[in-house]
Amino acid sequence: MAQTETNPTETLVTACMIVRDEEKLLGRCLDSFKGAFDELIIVDTGSKDRTQEIAREHGARVLSFTSCNGEDGRIRDFSIARNYAVDQANGRWILWMDADDVLQPGGVEKLREAARTKDGIAGLQVTIRWNRDSWLQTRLFKNEARNRFVGRIHEYPKVHGKVEREREIVVQHLPDKTGKEGSTERNLRLLALEVKEDPQNLRALFHYGNALRLSKKYDEAILRYTQYLGIGSSYHCEKFMSAQYVALCLFQQAKWREAIDAGWRALRIDPRYGETHCLIADCYGELREYAYSRQWYRSALACNGPPPDAILFVDLTKYDDYPKRGIEICDRKLGEKKE
């Protein structure tokens, strides 16, 4: 489809944010995105610090909105707040951000270029990084009434039309929850509510399993992942990850043989992820079966990087440094046995 230049006098990109008590992080975020947007809409859901003042200092139109909160004053539905922000936007494109986001160098220019020239697409996915994990997420999308955020928690824009990927645009998550409700605590609270409302909600089941796993509630996490897999899903990445995380939960419980079996089930869904190969290798290492462990670390290296269509939670170390270290340990252990 032909690329077109937009009218330079129109509002091209509106950045939309929802915030609450983000005085520590908001300025850093907005400075990193400076130049990527023409209009800035910031919806405050109940700040008691200098968040609104900082937002105005950066040229934002600030709106207070608390209908997304419950009777206890805590956030109850993120999509309601996101969509309220989008409803205020005048730009042809919506760029959504979180206060703990930091756009990496080069991202501003690439986002502007996409907004100026990619009129034939409906959205653009970029790389999100947090700790060792990375994934793709639609962060830029056409400002059309049918494109709305969905999900009480881990909300995302449901975009109608073609969505392209631009992996070289990188947004780094650098959160600071000091003095605030922790993200895992919040996620457990909202996901439990979402699953109660709709037990067949696959996305909620998947993320509920993740929150339980991160809280070290491994049996409960396995239950949610198993429910997800039992219902069945056409979303390949979540299906694979659910099986992978069952194996990881069993590993965390020192159930090495069961974790290996679960790892095999994940590989039958998709054998291309080095994370699963490394997990099985780790299990054999715990069992002191170092020849098998070495074999699986080698197969992780043979994956030669994440699958090109991977969009969820990839740990790049599992394709390079981690299995290489594992092989060195196995070689040393095997050498000690010979002696």
N, C-alpha and C positions, 0 to 999 in steps of 0.2 A: 504494500500500500504506500502511496506517495506520502512523503513527509512535507509538512507545510509550516511556514513561519506564521506566527501569531501577530496580531496588532500590538505594537509596542505600547500603546496608550491604555490598553485594557488591564484589568487586574488578572494577572496570569496565575499566580499561586497564592492561595491562602493557607497559612499554617494554623492548624487547630490543635489546642492543647487543653487538657483538663488537669487541674493542679489542686493540691492542698498541703499547706505548710511545707513549701519547697524553697524557702529562702536560701538554703545552703547550695542548692543545685541549679536553680532556674537560670541564673545569669550565665553559668558555664554552658548550659545547653543552648541558650539563645545565641550566645557569642559564636558557638561552633556552627550554627545554621545560618548565621548572618549572610544575607545576600541570596539565600535560596528561595525566599518568599517575598511577596509584595504587600501582603496584609497579614496581621497576626491577631488571632482571636484566642483569648485565654479565658476559660471558664473555671472559676474558683468554686470548689464544693464545700467550703467551710474553713478557710485558713484563719489562724489566729496569730500568725507571724507577719513578716514583711513581704510575703509573696506578692500580693497585689501591687504594692508600691514598686517592687523590682520589675514586675511585668510592665507597668506603665512607663517606667524609665526606659524600657526597651521598645517603646512605641506600640504596645499592645492595646487593643480594645478589651477591657476586662469586664466580665459579667459574673455575677454571683448566681449560683444555681444549686439548690439543695434537694430538689425533688428526687435525685438519685440516691439519697441517703435513707436509712431506716429510722425507726423511732429512737434508736439508741445513738443516732447521729453519725454512725459509721456508714461508709459506702455500701450500697446494696445492689447497684446495677451500673456498671461502667458504660454500657452501650447507650443508656439513656442520656448520660452526660456527654458522651462523644457526639451523638446525633444532634443534641442541642447546640453544640459548638459548630457543627457542620451547617446547621440551619442558618447560622449568622453569616456564613461565608459568601463573599462576592466573587472569588476567583474562579477561573475555569477549572483549576485543579485544586485538590485538597492534599496538603502535606501534613500528616499527623505525627506528633512527637510526644515523648514523655520527658519529664523534667530530668530524669537520670540518663537521658541519651546524650551522647557526644558524637557528632558527625565527624568522621575522620577526614584528613586533608584530601582535597580533590572532589569531595562529595557535593559541595555547593555547585560547582561548575557542571557536573554531570546531571544533577537534578534540574538545573535551569535548562540545560540542553534538551533533556527529555521533555520538559514542559513546553519548550518552544517548538520542537520539531516532531514529536511523536503523536500527532493528532489522531492517528489511526488505531491507537490502543486505548484501553479503558483504565489500565493500572500498571504500576511498575513495582516489582519486588526488589528489595535490596537485602544485603547481608546484615544480620544482627549478630553481635558477638557478646557473650557474657561468660566470664571465666574461660574455660577451655572449649565451651560449646559455641557453635554457630548455626544459624538457620536462616531461611529466607522469609520475608514478610512483606506484604503489600503496604507500602508507606505513602505512595503517591497515586491518587486516583481521580478520575473525572468527577467534577461536581455536578452530579445528576441526581434527581430525586430518588431514583431506584437504587442507587448505591448507598447502602446504610450499614452501620455497625450492628453486629449481632453478637449475642453471648453476654451473660451477666458478668463473667470474669474471663480473662484471656480473650477479650473481645477482638473482633477483626472486621474489616470492611468487606461486606459481600458485594463484590464488583461484578457487574454484568458486561461482558465483552472480553476481548483479548487482554491478557496480562503478560507482560514481558518481564524478563529477569535481568538485573544489572548487578552482578555479584561484586563488581569493583566499587560500588557505593557501599560503604561500611559504616554502620552505626554501632558504637560501643556502649553497652549498658554499664554504668558505674554507679550503682545505687548506694544510698546511705539512709537506713531506716532508723537511725538514732532518735529515740523519743517518739516513735510512731509505731502503729500496729505492724508487726512483721509481715512480709509478703506471704510466707508459708502459712502463718496463722490466718491471715485474711483469705488466702486461696482456699484453705480447708473449709472455712466458714461459708463462703459463697458457693463453692462447688458442691458441698453437701446439700445446700438448699436447691441448687440447680438440678442435681440428680434426683432429689426427692420429688421435685415438681415434674420431672420427665425422666423416668428410669431408663428410657430407650435413647437418651441423648448421648450418642457415641462420643462426641467431642468432650462433653462434660465428664463422661466416664474415664476417658483417657487422661485428662488433666487432673481429675480427682485422684487417679492412681499415682500420678506424678507427685502431687502434693503429699499424699500419704507416704510414698517412698522417701521423699525428702525429710519427712518427719520420723523416719525409721519405723513406721507402722507397716512392716513388710507383709504380713499376712493379709491385712486389709487392702494393701495396694495390689497384691496378687489377685484378690477377689475382684477388684474393679477392672483390672486388665483382662482377667478371664471372662468377665461379663461382656466386655467390649468384643473380645474375640468370638464369644459365643453368639452374639447378635449378628456378627458379620458386617463387614464394611468394604466399600469399594475404594476407600482412601488408603492407598498402598502404604504410604509412609507411616501413618498412625498404626496401621495393622502390624507392620514389621516392628515398630518401636514398642508396641504393647507386648509382643512376644519376647523381644529383647529385654525389656524391663522385668518381666517375670523371671527370666534367668538371672538378672542382676539382683533382684530381691532374694532369690534363693542363695546366691553367692554371699550376700551380706549376712545371711543366716548360717553360713558355713556348711551348707548342704551341697557339697561339691558335685556329687554324682547327679543329683536332681538338677542342679544348675547346668551341667553338661547336656543332659537330655533336653532341657528347656532351650538351651542355646541351639541345639540341632533343629528344634521346631522353628526357631527364628530364622535359621539358615534356609529352611525349606521355603519360607516366604520370600527371602531375598538373601542370597549368599555373598553380596558384594560389599557388605559393611565390615570394615576392619575391627570395629568395636566388638562384634560377636566373636570373631576369631580370637581376639585378645582375651575375652572373658573365658572362653573355653581353655585357652592356654593357661590362664591364671588358675583355673580350677585344677588342671593337671599338675601345675606347679605346687599347689597346696597339698595334693595327693602324693607329691614327690615322684611323680611319673614324668621325669624331665625330658625324656625322648619325645613323648607325645606333646608335652608343653612346647618344646622347641619347634616341632612340626607346625603347631597352630600359630605360633608367632611368625613363622616364615610365611604361612598362608595369609596372615594379616598384611605383611609387606607386599605380597603378590596381588593384593587388591589394588595396589598402585593408586591410592587416593580414593576419596569418597565417590559414590556414584554421581554422575553428572546431573541426575534428576533428583538428588537428595535435597529436601527443603526443610528438614527437621533435625535439630540437635545433633550435629556432627562434631565429634571430638577429633581434631586433626592429628593429635599426638598418637592416636591409635593406628596411624598409617605410616609412622616413621620412627620417632624417638622411642616410644614405649615398647613396640615389639623388638627393636634393636637392642634395647637394654635387657629385655626378657631373654633374648637369644644368648647374650653374653652370660647371664646368670645360669641359664641351662647348660651352656658349654662348661662353665666352671664346676657346676654340680656333677655333671657327667664325668668330667675329668677327675674329680675327687673320688668318684665311685671306682674308677679304674685303678686308682692308686691303692 
